[in-house]
Amino acid sequence: MPNANPHTERPRTETHLKRKLYQALIPFDCYHRKLSNPFRAGILDIYICYQGRSVWFELKILPNQLTPLQKNEMQQIKRAGGLAYGLFAEPDFSAFYLYKDEFDIIEYGSLTDLLKEVLL
């Protein structure tokens, strides 16, 4: 069995992105929860309540994309007055992307900058 290179980094996952997001949320002092339902597909990953606003994120590591069910869920949340976004990250976390819709995707150098845009 070949020796593993200790300097080789494993690919990042949505769990890594979730942890990074939670760290970036600390200064905002907000309520947040990871959501899942094994009986209903399409539920967005993270719910945040900040200063009375409901914000939802679907987390993706590129090149993964939103599913049609997730896009539909985002549209329903927006129709109800909430905020819903796709939060995409490069596999090495060198850039983050806020997906508002098919035509509005913004690149950020840090999660903090992205959160300031959404929450403040």
Chimera marker file (.cmm) of the C-alpha trace (Angstrom):
<marker_set name="trace">
<marker id="1" x="0.000" y="0.000" z="0.000" r="1" g="1" b="0" radius="0.5"/>
<marker id="2" x="1.550" y="3.354" z="-1.019" r="1" g="1" b="0" radius="0.5"/>
<marker id="3" x="2.324" y="5.928" z="1.648" r="1" g="1" b="0" radius="0.5"/>
<marker id="4" x="-0.193" y="8.750" z="1.815" r="1" g="1" b="0" radius="0.5"/>
<marker id="5" x="1.212" y="12.220" z="1.304" r="1" g="1" b="0" radius="0.5"/>
<marker id="6" x="0.471" y="14.130" z="4.548" r="1" g="1" b="0" radius="0.5"/>
<marker id="7" x="0.441" y="17.418" z="2.595" r="1" g="1" b="0" radius="0.5"/>
<marker id="8" x="-2.288" y="16.303" z="0.205" r="1" g="1" b="0" radius="0.5"/>
<marker id="9" x="-5.560" y="17.904" z="1.168" r="1" g="1" b="0" radius="0.5"/>
<marker id="10" x="-8.764" y="15.943" z="0.784" r="1" g="1" b="0" radius="0.5"/>
<marker id="11" x="-11.503" y="17.525" z="-1.311" r="1" g="1" b="0" radius="0.5"/>
<marker id="12" x="-13.763" y="19.853" z="0.612" r="1" g="1" b="0" radius="0.5"/>
<marker id="13" x="-17.390" y="18.880" z="1.106" r="1" g="1" b="0" radius="0.5"/>
<marker id="14" x="-20.611" y="20.698" z="1.907" r="1" g="1" b="0" radius="0.5"/>
<marker id="15" x="-19.965" y="19.782" z="5.558" r="1" g="1" b="0" radius="0.5"/>
<marker id="16" x="-16.708" y="21.777" z="5.406" r="1" g="1" b="0" radius="0.5"/>
<marker id="17" x="-18.603" y="24.683" z="3.848" r="1" g="1" b="0" radius="0.5"/>
<marker id="18" x="-21.280" y="24.480" z="6.554" r="1" g="1" b="0" radius="0.5"/>
<marker id="19" x="-18.609" y="24.668" z="9.282" r="1" g="1" b="0" radius="0.5"/>
<marker id="20" x="-16.965" y="27.628" z="7.554" r="1" g="1" b="0" radius="0.5"/>
<marker id="21" x="-20.355" y="29.350" z="7.279" r="1" g="1" b="0" radius="0.5"/>
<marker id="22" x="-21.078" y="28.788" z="10.983" r="1" g="1" b="0" radius="0.5"/>
<marker id="23" x="-17.723" y="30.367" z="11.879" r="1" g="1" b="0" radius="0.5"/>
<marker id="24" x="-18.457" y="33.368" z="9.646" r="1" g="1" b="0" radius="0.5"/>
<marker id="25" x="-21.898" y="33.792" z="11.287" r="1" g="1" b="0" radius="0.5"/>
<marker id="26" x="-20.490" y="34.172" z="14.832" r="1" g="1" b="0" radius="0.5"/>
<marker id="27" x="-20.101" y="37.994" z="14.692" r="1" g="1" b="0" radius="0.5"/>
<marker id="28" x="-23.688" y="38.379" z="13.456" r="1" g="1" b="0" radius="0.5"/>
<marker id="29" x="-25.174" y="36.808" z="16.609" r="1" g="1" b="0" radius="0.5"/>
<marker id="30" x="-27.993" y="35.193" z="14.664" r="1" g="1" b="0" radius="0.5"/>
<marker id="31" x="-30.102" y="32.074" z="14.940" r="1" g="1" b="0" radius="0.5"/>
<marker id="32" x="-29.184" y="29.363" z="12.441" r="1" g="1" b="0" radius="0.5"/>
<marker id="33" x="-29.991" y="25.720" z="11.851" r="1" g="1" b="0" radius="0.5"/>
<marker id="34" x="-29.064" y="22.967" z="9.444" r="1" g="1" b="0" radius="0.5"/>
<marker id="35" x="-32.249" y="21.501" z="8.036" r="1" g="1" b="0" radius="0.5"/>
<marker id="36" x="-32.993" y="18.148" z="6.488" r="1" g="1" b="0" radius="0.5"/>
<marker id="37" x="-35.953" y="15.908" z="5.946" r="1" g="1" b="0" radius="0.5"/>
<marker id="38" x="-35.449" y="12.385" z="4.621" r="1" g="1" b="0" radius="0.5"/>
<marker id="39" x="-39.072" y="12.356" z="3.410" r="1" g="1" b="0" radius="0.5"/>
<marker id="40" x="-39.003" y="15.592" z="1.400" r="1" g="1" b="0" radius="0.5"/>
<marker id="41" x="-36.385" y="16.431" z="-1.212" r="1" g="1" b="0" radius="0.5"/>
<marker id="42" x="-35.450" y="20.009" z="-2.103" r="1" g="1" b="0" radius="0.5"/>
<marker id="43" x="-35.325" y="21.570" z="1.377" r="1" g="1" b="0" radius="0.5"/>
<marker id="44" x="-32.545" y="24.147" z="1.522" r="1" g="1" b="0" radius="0.5"/>
<marker id="45" x="-29.601" y="23.367" z="3.811" r="1" g="1" b="0" radius="0.5"/>
<marker id="46" x="-29.362" y="26.285" z="6.238" r="1" g="1" b="0" radius="0.5"/>
<marker id="47" x="-31.960" y="28.556" z="7.816" r="1" g="1" b="0" radius="0.5"/>
<marker id="48" x="-30.834" y="31.854" z="9.384" r="1" g="1" b="0" radius="0.5"/>
<marker id="49" x="-32.924" y="34.356" z="11.291" r="1" g="1" b="0" radius="0.5"/>
<marker id="50" x="-31.189" y="37.719" z="11.634" r="1" g="1" b="0" radius="0.5"/>
<marker id="51" x="-32.855" y="40.902" z="12.826" r="1" g="1" b="0" radius="0.5"/>
<marker id="52" x="-36.293" y="39.559" z="11.956" r="1" g="1" b="0" radius="0.5"/>
<marker id="53" x="-35.375" y="38.368" z="8.467" r="1" g="1" b="0" radius="0.5"/>
<marker id="54" x="-35.550" y="34.785" z="7.271" r="1" g="1" b="0" radius="0.5"/>
<marker id="55" x="-32.607" y="33.796" z="5.106" r="1" g="1" b="0" radius="0.5"/>
<marker id="56" x="-32.131" y="30.371" z="3.539" r="1" g="1" b="0" radius="0.5"/>
<marker id="57" x="-29.021" y="28.948" z="1.856" r="1" g="1" b="0" radius="0.5"/>
<marker id="58" x="-28.446" y="25.881" z="-0.253" r="1" g="1" b="0" radius="0.5"/>
<marker id="59" x="-24.740" y="25.009" z="0.035" r="1" g="1" b="0" radius="0.5"/>
<marker id="60" x="-22.797" y="23.671" z="-2.938" r="1" g="1" b="0" radius="0.5"/>
<marker id="61" x="-19.161" y="22.945" z="-3.676" r="1" g="1" b="0" radius="0.5"/>
<marker id="62" x="-18.480" y="23.612" z="-7.353" r="1" g="1" b="0" radius="0.5"/>
<marker id="63" x="-19.056" y="22.075" z="-9.852" r="1" g="1" b="0" radius="0.5"/>
<marker id="64" x="-22.235" y="20.835" z="-8.105" r="1" g="1" b="0" radius="0.5"/>
<marker id="65" x="-25.381" y="22.711" z="-9.096" r="1" g="1" b="0" radius="0.5"/>
<marker id="66" x="-28.845" y="23.374" z="-7.690" r="1" g="1" b="0" radius="0.5"/>
<marker id="67" x="-31.506" y="20.813" z="-8.499" r="1" g="1" b="0" radius="0.5"/>
<marker id="68" x="-34.841" y="21.857" z="-10.020" r="1" g="1" b="0" radius="0.5"/>
<marker id="69" x="-36.487" y="21.032" z="-6.657" r="1" g="1" b="0" radius="0.5"/>
<marker id="70" x="-34.074" y="23.357" z="-4.823" r="1" g="1" b="0" radius="0.5"/>
<marker id="71" x="-34.692" y="26.156" z="-7.333" r="1" g="1" b="0" radius="0.5"/>
<marker id="72" x="-38.436" y="25.684" z="-6.850" r="1" g="1" b="0" radius="0.5"/>
<marker id="73" x="-38.008" y="25.807" z="-3.056" r="1" g="1" b="0" radius="0.5"/>
<marker id="74" x="-36.063" y="29.064" z="-3.406" r="1" g="1" b="0" radius="0.5"/>
<marker id="75" x="-38.851" y="30.586" z="-5.508" r="1" g="1" b="0" radius="0.5"/>
<marker id="76" x="-41.489" y="29.574" z="-2.951" r="1" g="1" b="0" radius="0.5"/>
<marker id="77" x="-39.498" y="31.104" z="-0.070" r="1" g="1" b="0" radius="0.5"/>
<marker id="78" x="-39.067" y="34.357" z="-2.023" r="1" g="1" b="0" radius="0.5"/>
<marker id="79" x="-42.798" y="34.505" z="-2.851" r="1" g="1" b="0" radius="0.5"/>
<marker id="80" x="-43.518" y="34.200" z="0.882" r="1" g="1" b="0" radius="0.5"/>
<marker id="81" x="-41.228" y="37.169" z="1.650" r="1" g="1" b="0" radius="0.5"/>
<marker id="82" x="-38.095" y="35.294" z="2.709" r="1" g="1" b="0" radius="0.5"/>
<marker id="83" x="-34.610" y="35.457" z="1.242" r="1" g="1" b="0" radius="0.5"/>
<marker id="84" x="-33.232" y="32.343" z="-0.449" r="1" g="1" b="0" radius="0.5"/>
<marker id="85" x="-29.866" y="31.855" z="-2.133" r="1" g="1" b="0" radius="0.5"/>
<marker id="86" x="-27.476" y="29.284" z="-3.411" r="1" g="1" b="0" radius="0.5"/>
<marker id="87" x="-24.107" y="29.625" z="-1.686" r="1" g="1" b="0" radius="0.5"/>
<marker id="88" x="-21.425" y="28.121" z="-3.910" r="1" g="1" b="0" radius="0.5"/>
<marker id="89" x="-17.740" y="27.709" z="-3.065" r="1" g="1" b="0" radius="0.5"/>
<marker id="90" x="-14.671" y="26.836" z="-5.056" r="1" g="1" b="0" radius="0.5"/>
<marker id="91" x="-13.291" y="23.484" z="-3.819" r="1" g="1" b="0" radius="0.5"/>
<marker id="92" x="-10.331" y="25.280" z="-2.203" r="1" g="1" b="0" radius="0.5"/>
<marker id="93" x="-12.557" y="28.070" z="-0.741" r="1" g="1" b="0" radius="0.5"/>
<marker id="94" x="-10.666" y="30.687" z="-2.776" r="1" g="1" b="0" radius="0.5"/>
<marker id="95" x="-13.977" y="32.256" z="-3.843" r="1" g="1" b="0" radius="0.5"/>
<marker id="96" x="-17.640" y="32.144" z="-2.883" r="1" g="1" b="0" radius="0.5"/>
<marker id="97" x="-20.652" y="32.822" z="-5.081" r="1" g="1" b="0" radius="0.5"/>
<marker id="98" x="-24.085" y="34.091" z="-4.122" r="1" g="1" b="0" radius="0.5"/>
<marker id="99" x="-26.689" y="32.662" z="-6.470" r="1" g="1" b="0" radius="0.5"/>
<marker id="100" x="-29.781" y="34.871" z="-6.510" r="1" g="1" b="0" radius="0.5"/>
<marker id="101" x="-31.193" y="33.457" z="-9.736" r="1" g="1" b="0" radius="0.5"/>
<marker id="102" x="-30.013" y="32.195" z="-13.134" r="1" g="1" b="0" radius="0.5"/>
<marker id="103" x="-28.996" y="35.712" z="-14.188" r="1" g="1" b="0" radius="0.5"/>
<marker id="104" x="-27.673" y="37.126" z="-10.918" r="1" g="1" b="0" radius="0.5"/>
<marker id="105" x="-24.600" y="35.391" z="-9.470" r="1" g="1" b="0" radius="0.5"/>
<marker id="106" x="-22.079" y="37.471" z="-7.506" r="1" g="1" b="0" radius="0.5"/>
<marker id="107" x="-18.509" y="36.446" z="-6.623" r="1" g="1" b="0" radius="0.5"/>
<marker id="108" x="-16.990" y="37.214" z="-3.212" r="1" g="1" b="0" radius="0.5"/>
<marker id="109" x="-13.486" y="36.698" z="-1.894" r="1" g="1" b="0" radius="0.5"/>
<marker id="110" x="-14.724" y="35.809" z="1.577" r="1" g="1" b="0" radius="0.5"/>
<marker id="111" x="-17.796" y="34.425" z="3.272" r="1" g="1" b="0" radius="0.5"/>
<marker id="112" x="-17.861" y="37.440" z="5.586" r="1" g="1" b="0" radius="0.5"/>
<marker id="113" x="-18.255" y="39.801" z="2.632" r="1" g="1" b="0" radius="0.5"/>
<marker id="114" x="-21.027" y="37.631" z="1.210" r="1" g="1" b="0" radius="0.5"/>
<marker id="115" x="-22.868" y="37.544" z="4.554" r="1" g="1" b="0" radius="0.5"/>
<marker id="116" x="-22.578" y="41.320" z="4.997" r="1" g="1" b="0" radius="0.5"/>
<marker id="117" x="-24.245" y="41.738" z="1.598" r="1" g="1" b="0" radius="0.5"/>
<marker id="118" x="-27.111" y="39.409" z="2.508" r="1" g="1" b="0" radius="0.5"/>
<marker id="119" x="-27.667" y="40.144" z="6.198" r="1" g="1" b="0" radius="0.5"/>
<marker id="120" x="-26.927" y="43.862" z="6.574" r="1" g="1" b="0" radius="0.5"/>
<link id1="1" id2="2" r="1" g="1" b="0" radius="0.2"/>
<link id1="2" id2="3" r="1" g="1" b="0" radius="0.2"/>
<link id1="3" id2="4" r="1" g="1" b="0" radius="0.2"/>
<link id1="4" id2="5" r="1" g="1" b="0" radius="0.2"/>
<link id1="5" id2="6" r="1" g="1" b="0" radius="0.2"/>
<link id1="6" id2="7" r="1" g="1" b="0" radius="0.2"/>
<link id1="7" id2="8" r="1" g="1" b="0" radius="0.2"/>
<link id1="8" id2="9" r="1" g="1" b="0" radius="0.2"/>
<link id1="9" id2="10" r="1" g="1" b="0" radius="0.2"/>
<link id1="10" id2="11" r="1" g="1" b="0" radius="0.2"/>
<link id1="11" id2="12" r="1" g="1" b="0" radius="0.2"/>
<link id1="12" id2="13" r="1" g="1" b="0" radius="0.2"/>
<link id1="13" id2="14" r="1" g="1" b="0" radius="0.2"/>
<link id1="14" id2="15" r="1" g="1" b="0" radius="0.2"/>
<link id1="15" id2="16" r="1" g="1" b="0" radius="0.2"/>
<link id1="16" id2="17" r="1" g="1" b="0" radius="0.2"/>
<link id1="17" id2="18" r="1" g="1" b="0" radius="0.2"/>
<link id1="18" id2="19" r="1" g="1" b="0" radius="0.2"/>
<link id1="19" id2="20" r="1" g="1" b="0" radius="0.2"/>
<link id1="20" id2="21" r="1" g="1" b="0" radius="0.2"/>
<link id1="21" id2="22" r="1" g="1" b="0" radius="0.2"/>
<link id1="22" id2="23" r="1" g="1" b="0" radius="0.2"/>
<link id1="23" id2="24" r="1" g="1" b="0" radius="0.2"/>
<link id1="24" id2="25" r="1" g="1" b="0" radius="0.2"/>
<link id1="25" id2="26" r="1" g="1" b="0" radius="0.2"/>
<link id1="26" id2="27" r="1" g="1" b="0" radius="0.2"/>
<link id1="27" id2="28" r="1" g="1" b="0" radius="0.2"/>
<link id1="28" id2="29" r="1" g="1" b="0" radius="0.2"/>
<link id1="29" id2="30" r="1" g="1" b="0" radius="0.2"/>
<link id1="30" id2="31" r="1" g="1" b="0" radius="0.2"/>
<link id1="31" id2="32" r="1" g="1" b="0" radius="0.2"/>
<link id1="32" id2="33" r="1" g="1" b="0" radius="0.2"/>
<link id1="33" id2="34" r="1" g="1" b="0" radius="0.2"/>
<link id1="34" id2="35" r="1" g="1" b="0" radius="0.2"/>
<link id1="35" id2="36" r="1" g="1" b="0" radius="0.2"/>
<link id1="36" id2="37" r="1" g="1" b="0" radius="0.2"/>
<link id1="37" id2="38" r="1" g="1" b="0" radius="0.2"/>
<link id1="38" id2="39" r="1" g="1" b="0" radius="0.2"/>
<link id1="39" id2="40" r="1" g="1" b="0" radius="0.2"/>
<link id1="40" id2="41" r="1" g="1" b="0" radius="0.2"/>
<link id1="41" id2="42" r="1" g="1" b="0" radius="0.2"/>
<link id1="42" id2="43" r="1" g="1" b="0" radius="0.2"/>
<link id1="43" id2="44" r="1" g="1" b="0" radius="0.2"/>
<link id1="44" id2="45" r="1" g="1" b="0" radius="0.2"/>
<link id1="45" id2="46" r="1" g="1" b="0" radius="0.2"/>
<link id1="46" id2="47" r="1" g="1" b="0" radius="0.2"/>
<link id1="47" id2="48" r="1" g="1" b="0" radius="0.2"/>
<link id1="48" id2="49" r="1" g="1" b="0" radius="0.2"/>
<link id1="49" id2="50" r="1" g="1" b="0" radius="0.2"/>
<link id1="50" id2="51" r="1" g="1" b="0" radius="0.2"/>
<link id1="51" id2="52" r="1" g="1" b="0" radius="0.2"/>
<link id1="52" id2="53" r="1" g="1" b="0" radius="0.2"/>
<link id1="53" id2="54" r="1" g="1" b="0" radius="0.2"/>
<link id1="54" id2="55" r="1" g="1" b="0" radius="0.2"/>
<link id1="55" id2="56" r="1" g="1" b="0" radius="0.2"/>
<link id1="56" id2="57" r="1" g="1" b="0" radius="0.2"/>
<link id1="57" id2="58" r="1" g="1" b="0" radius="0.2"/>
<link id1="58" id2="59" r="1" g="1" b="0" radius="0.2"/>
<link id1="59" id2="60" r="1" g="1" b="0" radius="0.2"/>
<link id1="60" id2="61" r="1" g="1" b="0" radius="0.2"/>
<link id1="61" id2="62" r="1" g="1" b="0" radius="0.2"/>
<link id1="62" id2="63" r="1" g="1" b="0" radius="0.2"/>
<link id1="63" id2="64" r="1" g="1" b="0" radius="0.2"/>
<link id1="64" id2="65" r="1" g="1" b="0" radius="0.2"/>
<link id1="65" id2="66" r="1" g="1" b="0" radius="0.2"/>
<link id1="66" id2="67" r="1" g="1" b="0" radius="0.2"/>
<link id1="67" id2="68" r="1" g="1" b="0" radius="0.2"/>
<link id1="68" id2="69" r="1" g="1" b="0" radius="0.2"/>
<link id1="69" id2="70" r="1" g="1" b="0" radius="0.2"/>
<link id1="70" id2="71" r="1" g="1" b="0" radius="0.2"/>
<link id1="71" id2="72" r="1" g="1" b="0" radius="0.2"/>
<link id1="72" id2="73" r="1" g="1" b="0" radius="0.2"/>
<link id1="73" id2="74" r="1" g="1" b="0" radius="0.2"/>
<link id1="74" id2="75" r="1" g="1" b="0" radius="0.2"/>
<link id1="75" id2="76" r="1" g="1" b="0" radius="0.2"/>
<link id1="76" id2="77" r="1" g="1" b="0" radius="0.2"/>
<link id1="77" id2="78" r="1" g="1" b="0" radius="0.2"/>
<link id1="78" id2="79" r="1" g="1" b="0" radius="0.2"/>
<link id1="79" id2="80" r="1" g="1" b="0" radius="0.2"/>
<link id1="80" id2="81" r="1" g="1" b="0" radius="0.2"/>
<link id1="81" id2="82" r="1" g="1" b="0" radius="0.2"/>
<link id1="82" id2="83" r="1" g="1" b="0" radius="0.2"/>
<link id1="83" id2="84" r="1" g="1" b="0" radius="0.2"/>
<link id1="84" id2="85" r="1" g="1" b="0" radius="0.2"/>
<link id1="85" id2="86" r="1" g="1" b="0" radius="0.2"/>
<link id1="86" id2="87" r="1" g="1" b="0" radius="0.2"/>
<link id1="87" id2="88" r="1" g="1" b="0" radius="0.2"/>
<link id1="88" id2="89" r="1" g="1" b="0" radius="0.2"/>
<link id1="89" id2="90" r="1" g="1" b="0" radius="0.2"/>
<link id1="90" id2="91" r="1" g="1" b="0" radius="0.2"/>
<link id1="91" id2="92" r="1" g="1" b="0" radius="0.2"/>
<link id1="92" id2="93" r="1" g="1" b="0" radius="0.2"/>
<link id1="93" id2="94" r="1" g="1" b="0" radius="0.2"/>
<link id1="94" id2="95" r="1" g="1" b="0" radius="0.2"/>
<link id1="95" id2="96" r="1" g="1" b="0" radius="0.2"/>
<link id1="96" id2="97" r="1" g="1" b="0" radius="0.2"/>
<link id1="97" id2="98" r="1" g="1" b="0" radius="0.2"/>
<link id1="98" id2="99" r="1" g="1" b="0" radius="0.2"/>
<link id1="99" id2="100" r="1" g="1" b="0" radius="0.2"/>
<link id1="100" id2="101" r="1" g="1" b="0" radius="0.2"/>
<link id1="101" id2="102" r="1" g="1" b="0" radius="0.2"/>
<link id1="102" id2="103" r="1" g="1" b="0" radius="0.2"/>
<link id1="103" id2="104" r="1" g="1" b="0" radius="0.2"/>
<link id1="104" id2="105" r="1" g="1" b="0" radius="0.2"/>
<link id1="105" id2="106" r="1" g="1" b="0" radius="0.2"/>
<link id1="106" id2="107" r="1" g="1" b="0" radius="0.2"/>
<link id1="107" id2="108" r="1" g="1" b="0" radius="0.2"/>
<link id1="108" id2="109" r="1" g="1" b="0" radius="0.2"/>
<link id1="109" id2="110" r="1" g="1" b="0" radius="0.2"/>
<link id1="110" id2="111" r="1" g="1" b="0" radius="0.2"/>
<link id1="111" id2="112" r="1" g="1" b="0" radius="0.2"/>
<link id1="112" id2="113" r="1" g="1" b="0" radius="0.2"/>
<link id1="113" id2="114" r="1" g="1" b="0" radius="0.2"/>
<link id1="114" id2="115" r="1" g="1" b="0" radius="0.2"/>
<link id1="115" id2="116" r="1" g="1" b="0" radius="0.2"/>
<link id1="116" id2="117" r="1" g="1" b="0" radius="0.2"/>
<link id1="117" id2="118" r="1" g="1" b="0" radius="0.2"/>
<link id1="118" id2="119" r="1" g="1" b="0" radius="0.2"/>
<link id1="119" id2="120" r="1" g="1" b="0" radius="0.2"/>
</marker_set>
